[in-house]
């Protein structure tokens, strides 16, 4: 993204804020659908720390389906969709599928405070892209954005906007 390289992550963060302003944080606003990624490119590898300092690499998850979700604490649709992602994570907990929720550009204290409001707590991995490098590399235009990486490490599906992960269509696409 040439625009991002020349104007920096701050403008991207502002753009993401603008995209989320006015969005309701209710389940009814989660109407985005997964759609196929054109040409099925290889997903760019990344190494990110979780909230506890453990590093996770996407390439280490080859052989599994990986749901990669980009989110922020200030994003209303993110707040609404994370519990539905938790439900799907529980549904697939015994299968070859991994869920990675990547926070974009926020401080650990803000992330921890935000996550403390979930009851039950979110069980999937929360990763931190503090310098927004993965956001830039993956050309994420706003949050929430979700990608499904297939077992061979290719981008198979994506969605831009709030998505109900418990929707039968979404469950079927991920299962496929």
C-alpha positions in Angstrom: 0.0 0.0 0.0 1.9 3.0 -1.2 -0.3 5.4 0.7 0.5 3.7 4.0 4.3 3.6 3.4 4.4 7.3 2.7 2.0 8.6 5.2 2.5 6.2 8.1 0.6 4.1 10.5 -1.1 7.1 12.2 -3.1 7.9 9.2 -4.1 4.3 8.8 -5.2 4.3 12.5 -7.2 7.4 11.8 -8.8 5.8 8.7 -9.8 2.8 10.8 -11.3 5.1 13.4 -13.3 6.9 10.7 -14.5 3.6 9.3 -15.8 2.4 12.6 -17.5 5.7 13.7 -21.2 5.4 13.9 -21.1 1.6 13.7 -23.4 0.0 16.2 -22.0 -2.5 18.6 -24.9 -4.9 18.4 -25.1 -8.4 16.9 -27.6 -7.0 14.3 -24.7 -4.9 12.9 -22.7 -8.0 12.2 -23.8 -8.7 8.7 -20.5 -8.9 6.8 -20.0 -12.2 4.9 -16.8 -14.1 4.1 -15.9 -14.1 0.4 -13.1 -15.8 -1.5 -9.7 -14.2 -1.8 -8.9 -13.7 -5.5 -6.0 -16.0 -6.8 -5.6 -17.6 -3.3 -2.1 -16.0 -2.6 0.2 -17.3 0.1 -0.4 -15.6 3.5 2.5 -13.4 4.5 4.2 -14.9 7.6 4.4 -12.9 10.8 5.8 -13.2 14.3 3.8 -11.4 17.0 3.7 -11.6 20.7 0.6 -12.3 22.7 -0.4 -10.4 25.9 2.0 -12.5 27.9 5.1 -12.1 25.7 5.0 -15.4 23.9 5.8 -15.2 20.2 3.5 -16.8 17.6 4.4 -17.3 13.9 1.7 -17.9 11.3 4.0 -20.4 9.6 4.1 -22.6 12.7 0.4 -23.2 12.2 0.7 -24.7 8.7 -1.6 -27.8 8.4 -4.4 -26.0 10.3 -7.0 -23.6 9.1 -6.3 -20.3 10.8 -8.8 -17.5 11.3 -6.9 -14.2 11.6 -9.0 -11.3 12.9 -7.7 -7.7 13.1 -9.4 -5.6 15.8 -9.2 -2.6 18.1 -10.6 -1.7 21.5 -12.3 1.4 20.2 -14.1 -0.4 17.4 -17.8 -1.0 18.0 -18.2 -3.9 15.5 -15.1 -5.6 17.0 -16.7 -5.5 20.5 -19.8 -7.1 19.0 -18.1 -9.8 17.0 -15.4 -11.0 19.5 -18.0 -13.0 21.6 -19.2 -14.7 18.4 -15.6 -15.5 17.5 -15.3 -17.1 21.0 -18.4 -19.2 20.3 -16.9 -20.5 17.0 -13.6 -21.1 18.8 -15.4 -23.3 21.3 -17.2 -25.1 18.5 -14.0 -25.9 16.7 -11.8 -26.4 19.9 -11.0 -30.0 19.1 -10.3 -29.6 15.3 -7.4 -28.5 13.2 -8.3 -24.8 13.4 -6.6 -21.9 15.2 -8.0 -18.4 16.0 -5.7 -15.4 16.2 -7.1 -12.0 17.1 -4.6 -9.3 16.3 -4.9 -6.0 18.1 -3.8 -3.1 15.9 -1.5 -0.5 17.4 -2.7 -0.2 21.0 -1.0 -0.3 24.4 -1.1 -3.6 26.4 -2.7 -1.8 29.3 -5.7 -0.7 27.1 -6.0 -4.2 25.6 -5.9 -5.9 29.0 -8.5 -3.5 30.4 -10.8 -4.0 27.4 -10.5 -7.8 27.6 -11.2 -7.9 31.3 -14.8 -6.9 30.4 -15.5 -10.3 28.7 -17.3 -12.9 30.8 -16.5 -15.6 30.1 -13.0 -14.5 29.1 -11.9 -14.9 25.4 -10.1 -18.2 25.0 -8.4 -17.8 21.7 -5.0 -16.1 21.2 -4.8 -12.4 21.3 -1.7 -11.1 19.5 -0.4 -7.5 19.5 0.7 -5.7 16.4 2.0 -2.6 18.3 3.9 -1.0 15.4 1.1 -2.1 12.9 3.6 -3.9 10.6 1.3 -6.8 10.0 -1.6 -4.5 9.3 0.6 -2.8 6.7 1.9 -6.0 5.2 -1.5 -7.6 4.9 -3.0 -4.4 3.5 -5.7 -4.2 6.1 -7.9 -1.1 5.3 -10.0 -1.0 8.5 -11.1 -3.0 11.5 -12.5 -5.5 11.9 -11.0 -7.4 9.1 -10.9 -11.2 9.1 -8.9 -13.6 6.9 -9.2 -17.4 6.7 -5.9 -19.1 5.9 -6.2 -22.6 4.5 -4.1 -25.6 5.6 -1.6 -25.0 2.9 -1.0 -21.4 4.1 -3.0 -19.6 1.4 -5.5 -16.8 2.0 -8.8 -18.5 1.2 -11.5 -16.1 2.5 -11.8 -12.6 3.9 -14.3 -10.2 5.3 -14.1 -6.4 6.0 -16.5 -5.3 8.7 -18.3 -6.8 11.6 -19.1 -10.5 11.2 -21.2 -12.9 13.2 -18.9 -15.9 13.5 -21.9 -18.1 14.6 -23.8 -17.5 11.3 -24.4 -20.8 9.5 -22.9 -19.4 6.3 -19.7 -18.3 8.1 -19.4 -21.6 10.0 -19.9 -23.5 6.7 -17.2 -21.5 4.9 -14.7 -22.0 7.6 -15.6 -25.7 7.9 -15.1 -26.1 4.1 
